[in-house]
Amino acid sequence: MSVIPVLVKREFTSRVKGTAYILTTVIGVLVFVGLSFLPPIMQRISSSFAPKSIELAVLDHGAEPSLVPFLLELSGEREGLSVRDVSGWDEVEAYRLVLEEDLSGLLLVDGPLCTLVTPDSKNVVLNDEIKNVVNQAATRWRAAELGLTQAEMESLFQAVDFRIREVAPQQGDSGEVDGAAQAQAMVLAYFLLFMIYMALIMYGNMVATGVAEEKSSRIMEVMVSTVKPLELMFGKIIGVGALGLLQFVIWVSTGLIMALLGRTGFLGMMFGLTEPLSSIPLTSILWFGLYFLLGYFFYASIFAAAGALVARVEEVSQVVSLLMMFIMVGFFAAYISFLNPNSNLAVAASLIPFTAPMVMFARIVLADPPLIQVAASVVIMLLSILVGTWFSSKIYRIGILLYGKRPSLRQVAQLLKG
């Protein structure tokens, strides 16, 4: 009778109550809850950075009239903008007025040159807003010099109604792209991608550290006398994987509940939100679970072999650092693919086992990759898991009983040939 279920239960029960596991589970739940409140959160964050009012003192050094009349004109038209003309004042006196009355800054105008003197130059949002006001005044100034009326100027700078329509070459149908929905999809993809990234690192290290702990305590010598090394490896991988599966079920359940409450409008009425709540697509959650599991089982077998090669727990970080580099490369490749999910780089990275769990998932959420590429990615991942498990099992079988100095890659290769 196989002892794998016993080993799986042992791994699961010994780690499910751990602080790190509980903490990551709670953080994941909070992420899924936060994703449902994404539109109102983004609206509140953007509004919190925007300055509620701008109060400027303007000092004109030019001999001829320049921007000041047009700044005063904007001040009368725009709510929240106050411009005070202090032309003729000394700069020190004008800046003292800014400090005493807590104004946004002192604008020095000298022909086409405008300099903002402010007590808080690090407030980028306020600086950009003041720059926009100055540019609007400069536009009106130039329009007046050219003899353009206000209506002609507005017509000249009126933005075009620019839309994007995507036509699928295979189906021939088309649909207009919703910019807001696309932005929400990018944020959703980033958060779920980050969760896959963290889960691969956390569970991979958990597998490698668990093997190293058992090996350094010599428990492995007792266990291999009654259990096959391959069963030991599968028991640890599946046991830790069950922890990830439990987390996934909790996260998916949270996402489904929030999606249901968001559609009913119950949460919006409860919190008094006027912005619509976002609904996490069920397909995105399912693809998240699939590539989470594929990525885990691929990396977990390699991490288990890496943990079997070390003699002490302290050496685990040195061995798994290269594997973590592959995970980091996959994360950055997926992040770069946000700019063009169907680029050659994104397509190639979505078919490489080390980067596919993150890159292909990002492509699926952000774009609509061809079904043949998605199927090829899944098949390649499954084959890579089989090959990686077979290769890692040989290293694991040899490495768990190697003590002393950590074997080099050449020694491992020689042992595998033998």
C-alpha angles and dihedrals in degrees: 000000000000116000093202093103089053091050091046091052091048093052093044098048094044093056108029092082094048119125094234092052094048091045094051091047092053092046090052091052090050090050092054091046090048092050089059090055092045100117096050091041092053090045092051093045094050092047092048091058095047113092113248092213140004120213114184134181109208122204115188115204094177123107092222130050112274134153099340098086091049092047089053089048091053089047090059093048103040122070115229094022119110122178122187119194110221097165111155093032125119112258092237092052092046092051091046086057090053091053096043096049095034094239123175093248150301116273114207112201120196108165108290092350117092122182124189115211108195138162090225112045091164093070095100094175093054092044092052091047092052090047089054090051091051091048091051090052091047090052091053090047093054091043090054091050090051092049095245120153123229091256092050091049093050090049091050095054099035109130119237121247096252119186135170124224122187120209117193109223093212100047098029092218123125138208135184115249116239107219094201092049090048091052091050090049090054092051091046091049092049095051095045090044090053090051091054089048094051093043093053092051095043098046093039091054089045091057094045093046092047092054092046093049093052091045095048092048091052090236087124092067091058094043097050090055089069104018129055115243091236090055089050092053095046092046091054095043095047093042093053089040089056087059089055091046091052090051090049092052090050092048094045091048089051091050093049093048092049091047091052093048090046092055093049092051091230095127093047092054092044094054096031094241120166094188115085117253117240120242117218106229113243091224091058090052092050093048088047090055094046096051091039090059095040092050092045097051091045095052097034093063090051093046090051091054090047091052090051091058097060125083097205135034090238090066095057094089091054094053098043095045091090091051090049088053089059090052091049091049089052091051094050092044089053091048091051090048088064087080093056116001091187098050121124090253093052093046093048094046091049089060097047110092095222093055104022098089091065105026097048091045090053091048092051093051096043102035141010106256118193114275091236090060093049092048091046090051092052093046092048090050092050092048090046090052090053094046093043092048092050093048094043092048090060092050090044093051091053099035101052091069097041112104135175119033116024109254119245124237090258091054091048090051091050092049091050091052090050 
